[in-house]
Amino acid sequence: MAGKIKRLLALGAVVLTTAALAWAGSDDQPKASGAPKPVITKAVKGEQCVEPNDFMRRNHMKVLLHHRDETVLEGVRTKKYSLKECINCHASEKTGSVAASKDDFCVSCHSYAAVKIDCFDCHSTKPQGSMAMHPLNAETAHYAHKLAAQANSKVSAEEMAGIAQ
């Protein structure tokens, strides 16, 4: 009799566990609330990004920094990974910018991830002609920024302006 009760209890536990796991994987369960998800709008220009979306979500900063170093420090200029081309494709149709409002392309994800965007301390957030940056000497300003990043410290725009002069 005791063995029969143990088997029934074990069977009941298996059934309940299976039901709980099935319910946990279903779409009918209540969704957890929390921070609102970022608004990721499709690029307004171009057919597709220069890299797959998953790659760009995880690696865009490395790609931009590498392109910056090649362009500014080594003189190699290409459009493929340039910040200017990213802005040209991803600027909002509503604001004309990637960082003017909370729903704009860059701000939406960076706010969600609690990451400060410092590109636009110097660079324009809107598509422009050939001059989309401040008149500082870009090579020395970017070099100072690179040195500060390697030293794990912050360099302000004012300090970069002083270095560039």
Backbone torsions as a table, in degrees:
resi	resn	phi	psi	omega
1	MET	NA	-45.4	179.9
2	ALA	-63.4	-38.2	178.7
3	GLY	-64.7	-37.3	179.9
4	LYS	-67.2	-38.9	178.8
5	ILE	-67.2	-40.4	179.2
6	LYS	-63.1	-41.9	179.7
7	ARG	-65.6	-39.8	178.0
8	LEU	-65.4	-40.8	177.2
9	LEU	-64.6	-42.0	178.5
10	ALA	-63.6	-44.8	178.5
11	LEU	-61.7	-43.0	177.7
12	GLY	-61.2	-41.2	178.9
13	ALA	-64.0	-41.7	179.0
14	VAL	-63.9	-44.9	-179.6
15	VAL	-62.9	-46.4	179.8
16	LEU	-63.9	-41.6	178.7
17	THR	-63.3	-45.2	179.2
18	THR	-61.9	-43.3	178.9
19	ALA	-63.4	-42.2	179.8
20	ALA	-63.7	-43.0	179.1
21	LEU	-65.8	-39.5	178.7
22	ALA	-64.6	-42.3	-180.0
23	TRP	-67.0	-38.7	-179.0
24	ALA	-63.3	-31.1	-179.4
25	GLY	-89.8	-2.9	-176.7
26	SER	-85.6	162.8	177.8
27	ASP	-84.6	-5.6	-176.6
28	ASP	-82.3	-12.9	-177.0
29	GLN	-72.3	153.3	178.6
30	PRO	-65.6	140.3	-179.7
31	LYS	-83.9	143.2	177.9
32	ALA	-71.0	136.1	176.0
33	SER	-94.4	164.4	-178.8
34	GLY	167.9	-145.7	-179.2
35	ALA	-63.4	136.9	177.4
36	PRO	-64.8	142.5	179.4
37	LYS	-69.2	151.6	179.1
38	PRO	-66.6	150.4	175.8
39	VAL	-90.3	110.5	-179.8
40	ILE	-107.7	105.0	-179.1
41	THR	-89.2	148.8	178.2
42	LYS	-69.6	143.8	178.7
43	ALA	-58.6	139.7	-177.1
44	VAL	-82.8	-18.8	178.4
45	LYS	-123.5	159.4	176.9
46	GLY	80.7	155.0	-179.9
47	GLU	-81.9	-42.5	-179.7
48	GLN	-154.3	162.4	-179.8
49	CYS	-69.8	165.3	-179.2
50	VAL	-68.6	-18.9	176.8
51	GLU	-139.6	162.3	176.9
52	PRO	-59.0	150.8	-176.9
53	ASN	-54.8	-45.9	-178.9
54	ASP	-59.5	-41.8	179.0
55	PHE	-63.2	-46.5	-177.1
56	MET	-66.6	-36.9	178.8
57	ARG	-60.9	-37.5	-176.3
58	ARG	-89.4	-27.9	-168.7
59	ASN	-123.9	6.4	-174.4
60	HIS	-58.4	-35.8	-178.4
61	MET	-68.0	-42.0	178.0
62	LYS	-62.0	-41.7	-180.0
63	VAL	-63.6	-46.0	-179.9
64	LEU	-64.4	-42.0	179.5
65	LEU	-65.7	-40.6	178.5
66	HIS	-63.6	-44.1	179.2
67	HIS	-64.2	-40.2	177.9
68	ARG	-59.1	-47.1	-178.9
69	ASP	-63.5	-42.7	178.5
70	GLU	-62.9	-42.2	-176.4
71	THR	-72.4	-53.7	-172.0
72	VAL	-78.7	-44.1	-173.9
73	LEU	-88.4	-29.6	-176.4
74	GLU	-111.2	-8.0	177.5
75	GLY	78.2	11.0	179.7
76	VAL	-87.8	116.8	-177.1
77	ARG	-114.6	119.5	174.4
78	THR	-135.2	161.2	178.9
79	LYS	-91.1	-22.2	-167.6
80	LYS	-52.5	-48.4	-176.7
81	TYR	-115.0	23.7	-176.3
82	SER	-77.5	144.4	177.5
83	LEU	-59.3	-38.9	-179.9
84	LYS	-59.5	-42.6	179.8
85	GLU	-69.2	-35.9	175.4
86	CYS	-59.9	-46.1	-179.2
87	ILE	-64.4	-41.6	179.7
88	ASN	-58.1	-38.4	-178.6
89	CYS	-84.0	-36.3	-168.7
90	HIS	-101.7	-0.3	178.2
91	ALA	-61.6	136.2	-178.7
92	SER	-63.8	140.6	174.9
93	GLU	-68.9	-28.4	-178.3
94	LYS	-75.9	-49.3	-175.2
95	THR	-102.2	-16.3	-177.0
96	GLY	73.2	16.5	-174.3
97	SER	-138.0	164.3	172.8
98	VAL	-100.6	-5.8	-174.8
99	ALA	-147.3	25.8	-178.7
100	ALA	-88.6	-30.5	-179.4
101	SER	-131.8	169.3	-176.0
102	LYS	-64.8	-21.2	179.9
103	ASP	-96.4	-0.9	178.9
104	ASP	-68.3	155.9	-168.3
105	PHE	-49.3	-55.5	-176.5
106	CYS	-72.7	-45.7	-174.7
107	VAL	-63.4	-39.6	-176.7
108	SER	-56.4	-52.3	-179.1
109	CYS	-73.2	-41.3	-177.4
110	HIS	-66.8	-34.4	174.9
111	SER	-66.6	-43.8	179.7
112	TYR	-59.5	-41.2	-178.0
113	ALA	-87.6	-1.4	-178.6
114	ALA	56.9	47.4	179.9
115	VAL	-117.6	129.1	179.1
116	LYS	-78.0	133.5	175.8
117	ILE	-94.5	118.4	178.8
118	ASP	-106.9	-2.2	179.3
119	CYS	-57.3	-39.3	-170.8
120	PHE	-89.3	8.2	168.4
121	ASP	-66.8	-30.2	-179.3
122	CYS	-117.4	-42.3	-174.9
123	HIS	-85.7	151.8	177.4
124	SER	-70.4	149.3	177.9
125	THR	-95.3	-0.8	-176.4
126	LYS	-121.3	149.1	176.0
127	PRO	-60.9	134.6	-179.9
128	GLN	-141.3	-176.1	177.8
129	GLY	-71.0	-146.8	-175.9
130	SER	-70.9	-22.6	-178.8
131	MET	-104.1	93.7	179.7
132	ALA	-114.0	27.5	-178.0
133	MET	-144.0	164.6	178.2
134	HIS	-66.5	165.5	-176.7
135	PRO	-80.8	8.0	177.1
136	LEU	-62.5	159.0	172.8
137	ASN	-69.5	104.5	-172.4
138	ALA	-61.0	-37.1	-176.3
139	GLU	-62.1	-48.2	-178.5
140	THR	-72.7	-35.2	178.6
141	ALA	-64.3	-46.0	179.5
142	HIS	-67.9	-35.9	179.0
143	TYR	-64.9	-41.4	177.6
144	ALA	-63.6	-40.5	178.8
145	HIS	-64.2	-40.4	179.0
146	LYS	-64.5	-43.5	179.1
147	LEU	-62.8	-41.1	179.1
148	ALA	-64.8	-40.1	179.4
149	ALA	-64.2	-39.7	178.9
150	GLN	-67.2	-29.2	-180.0
151	ALA	-91.0	3.6	-178.9
152	ASN	57.8	38.9	176.0
153	SER	-128.2	168.1	-179.0
154	LYS	-101.6	141.6	173.9
155	VAL	-119.8	126.1	-178.8
156	SER	-79.7	164.8	176.8
157	ALA	-61.8	-34.8	178.7
158	GLU	-65.0	-41.6	178.1
159	GLU	-65.1	-39.6	178.0
160	MET	-65.1	-37.9	178.5
161	ALA	-62.4	-39.7	178.5
162	GLY	-66.0	-36.7	179.0
163	ILE	-70.1	-36.3	-175.8
164	ALA	-72.5	-18.2	-176.8
165	GLN	-86.6	NA	NA
